[in-house]
Amino acid sequence: MRVIICGGGVIGACTAYFLRRHGVDVVVVERTEVAAAASGKAGGFLARDWCAGTPLDALARRSFALHAQLSGQIAGDWGYRPMTAYSGFVASDGDPRRDAPCALGWLANGVVVAQRIGTTETTAIVHPRKFTSAVMNAALAQGAELRVGRVTSIVRDADGTTTKGVEIDGNVIEADAVVIAMGPWSLLAAQWMTLPAVYGQRSPSIVYETGTNVPADALFLEYEGDDGAVSIEVFPRADGSTHITALSDIAPLPIDPAAVTPDTGAIARLQAMSERLSPLFRPEKIIAQQACFRPVTQDGLPLIGRVPRSDGLYVATGHNVWGILNAPATGEALAQLIAEGAARDVDLSPFDPARLEPLDPSLLQAH
Ligand SMILES: Cc1cc2nc3c(=O)[nH]c(=O)nc-3n(C[C@H](O)[C@H](O)[C@H](O)COP(=O)(O)OP(=O)(O)OC[C@H]3O[C@@H](n4cnc5c(N)ncnc54)[C@H](O)[C@@H]3O)c2cc1C
């Protein structure tokens, strides 16, 4: 059996890895480079039970456990480390706590840590680009193939029901099954198959070189700015970089993933807020100013499973803010579904693509 995976983000990489563990022939087709989009620019924060009480709970718990296992099974260092997580706020001007020292010594005066919300048992982090690349490399070492090219359509048999492969820049590659894992660009696949809409939500981020002495403390802070309250997330990583993100916005998704750029105003605001958080966040310490689009569905849950009315077609996208966390269990479950006919470790029914109305393809052609 040969499976083509469209998209070399974290979801495509994990699906390739677990399919190879089943002995399935795998070709990954990536338009730009592995982890070119959100999977290379995310925070990489992982939480075991922050999806409790939602349909994502079992997927998140399984994935959290798999992240710990994979760090011992796959070659490479992607900075997997358990961490503590805190919530808090930045005291505003006039607040008596404005000049009070912070309980966490690496943060500036006036940063108030209110509560511990994760422990080293329940929260962790990876460097997402290094994780995605290591998992892809493990799949390649086990015989998967990576091709750089743009998937432009699906090839079907004469009666149009059974998938025969994909077209890449005009050339056909044959396969028995195809997985759409193109993140927010999975929207384009709604031209080729019956698929619900997937949207892209943009977030800017700044990465600072802060050194490896910064403790493994994830921060979720409220910041009262001139134009209202902003939630800001700070993730120190094992390689000495710290990822800071806030200020999501709605922006048109460029057709080319390489053309994603941050809004300069949002980056300037994020930089000003970051400088207020710690003396470590100095302009000369900036490694990257970037943006990426999270894939989001209409009901906020991912699409994982068979594409309705198309034999041999599967989709895995829409992981929103938890794509790095939930990639391993998604890849494992999808590989089981494709190779064995059913997922064993996680119930995929809450993520069945058939639960949502398909997108009208004429809406896409109009653009
Ligand atoms: C600022 C930010 C912070 C985040 N922080 C976290 C976090 O801390 N923890 C967490 O769990 N999640 C986090 N996320 C979410 C996470 O990054 C995403 O859910 C996840 O990366 C989505 O992975 P993906 O593989 O579905 O998509 P992507 O990473 O978007 O990958 C899709 C790939 O498909 C390729 N592609 C597109 N079109 C084609 C085509 N026609 N042919 C071939 N290839 C194509 C693209 O080049 C791209 O490489 C964050 C996201 C953002 C934006």
The ligand as a Tripos MOL2 file, in Angstrom:
@<TRIPOS>MOLECULE
LIG
   53    58     1     0     0
SMALL
NO_CHARGES

@<TRIPOS>ATOM
      1 C1          1.9870   31.7400   17.1000 C.3       1 LIG1
      2 C2          1.5270   30.3100   17.2440 C.ar      1 LIG1
      3 C3          1.8280   29.6210   18.4140 C.ar      1 LIG1
      4 C4          1.4060   28.2960   18.5700 C.ar      1 LIG1
      5 N1          1.7490   27.6450   19.7210 N.ar      1 LIG1
      6 C5          1.3750   26.3460   19.8900 C.ar      1 LIG1
      7 C6          1.7540   25.6530   21.0800 C.ar      1 LIG1
      8 O1          2.4060   26.2180   21.9620 O.2       1 LIG1
      9 N2          1.3510   24.3500   21.2190 N.ar      1 LIG1
     10 C7          0.6060   23.7060   20.2690 C.ar      1 LIG1
     11 O2          0.2640   22.5320   20.4520 O.2       1 LIG1
     12 N3          0.2590   24.3500   19.1010 N.ar      1 LIG1
     13 C8          0.6130   25.6390   18.9050 C.ar      1 LIG1
     14 N4          0.2460   26.3140   17.7670 N.ar      1 LIG1
     15 C9         -0.5920   25.6170   16.7540 C.3       1 LIG1
     16 C10         0.2570   24.7590   15.8190 C.3       1 LIG1
     17 O3          1.3740   25.4880   15.3640 O.3       1 LIG1
     18 C11        -0.5850   24.3000   14.6090 C.3       1 LIG1
     19 O4         -1.8190   23.7610   15.0260 O.3       1 LIG1
     20 C12         0.1690   23.2290   13.8220 C.3       1 LIG1
     21 O5          1.4880   23.6340   13.5410 O.3       1 LIG1
     22 C13        -0.5520   22.8940   12.5140 C.3       1 LIG1
     23 O6          0.2380   21.9400   11.8530 O.3       1 LIG1
     24 P1         -0.1620   21.4130   10.4020 P.3       1 LIG1
     25 O7          0.8160   20.3550   10.0360 O.co2     1 LIG1
     26 O8         -1.6150   21.0620   10.3920 O.co2     1 LIG1
     27 O9         -0.0470   22.6920    9.4500 O.3       1 LIG1
     28 P2          1.1850   23.5650    8.9400 P.3       1 LIG1
     29 O10         2.2530   23.6670    9.9350 O.co2     1 LIG1
     30 O11         0.5680   24.8230    8.4260 O.co2     1 LIG1
     31 O12         1.7550   22.7080    7.7350 O.3       1 LIG1
     32 C14         1.0880   22.6170    6.5060 C.3       1 LIG1
     33 C15         2.1440   22.3970    5.4300 C.3       1 LIG1
     34 O13         1.4780   22.1860    4.1710 O.3       1 LIG1
     35 C16         2.2700   22.7930    3.1680 C.3       1 LIG1
     36 N5          1.4360   23.0520    1.9940 N.ar      1 LIG1
     37 C17         0.5130   24.0290    1.8280 C.ar      1 LIG1
     38 N6         -0.0370   23.9470    0.6000 N.ar      1 LIG1
     39 C18         0.5340   22.8800   -0.0250 C.ar      1 LIG1
     40 C19         0.3780   22.2810   -1.3000 C.ar      1 LIG1
     41 N7         -0.5230   22.7440   -2.1980 N.pl3     1 LIG1
     42 N8          1.1410   21.1960   -1.6120 N.ar      1 LIG1
     43 C20         2.0430   20.6960   -0.7050 C.ar      1 LIG1
     44 N9          2.2310   21.2380    0.5290 N.ar      1 LIG1
     45 C21         1.4790   22.3080    0.8610 C.ar      1 LIG1
     46 C22         2.8140   24.0640    3.8200 C.3       1 LIG1
     47 O14         3.9750   24.5280    3.1600 O.3       1 LIG1
     48 C23         3.0700   23.6030    5.2510 C.3       1 LIG1
     49 O15         4.4180   23.1910    5.4500 O.3       1 LIG1
     50 C24         0.6500   27.6460   17.5630 C.ar      1 LIG1
     51 C25         0.3530   28.3380   16.3840 C.ar      1 LIG1
     52 C26         0.7760   29.6520   16.2190 C.ar      1 LIG1
     53 C27         0.4360   30.3670   14.9310 C.3       1 LIG1
@<TRIPOS>BOND
     1     1     2 1
     2     2     3 ar
     3     2    52 ar
     4     3     4 ar
     5     4     5 ar
     6     4    50 ar
     7     5     6 ar
     8     6     7 ar
     9     6    13 1
    10     7     8 2
    11     7     9 ar
    12     9    10 ar
    13    10    11 2
    14    10    12 ar
    15    12    13 ar
    16    13    14 ar
    17    14    15 1
    18    14    50 ar
    19    15    16 1
    20    16    17 1
    21    16    18 1
    22    18    19 1
    23    18    20 1
    24    20    21 1
    25    20    22 1
    26    22    23 1
    27    23    24 1
    28    24    25 2
    29    24    26 1
    30    24    27 1
    31    27    28 1
    32    28    29 2
    33    28    30 1
    34    28    31 1
    35    31    32 1
    36    32    33 1
    37    33    34 1
    38    33    48 1
    39    34    35 1
    40    35    36 1
    41    35    46 1
    42    36    37 ar
    43    36    45 ar
    44    37    38 ar
    45    38    39 ar
    46    39    40 ar
    47    39    45 ar
    48    40    41 1
    49    40    42 ar
    50    42    43 ar
    51    43    44 ar
    52    44    45 ar
    53    46    47 1
    54    46    48 1
    55    48    49 1
    56    50    51 ar
    57    51    52 ar
    58    52    53 1
@<TRIPOS>SUBSTRUCTURE
     1 LIG1         1 GROUP 0 **** ****
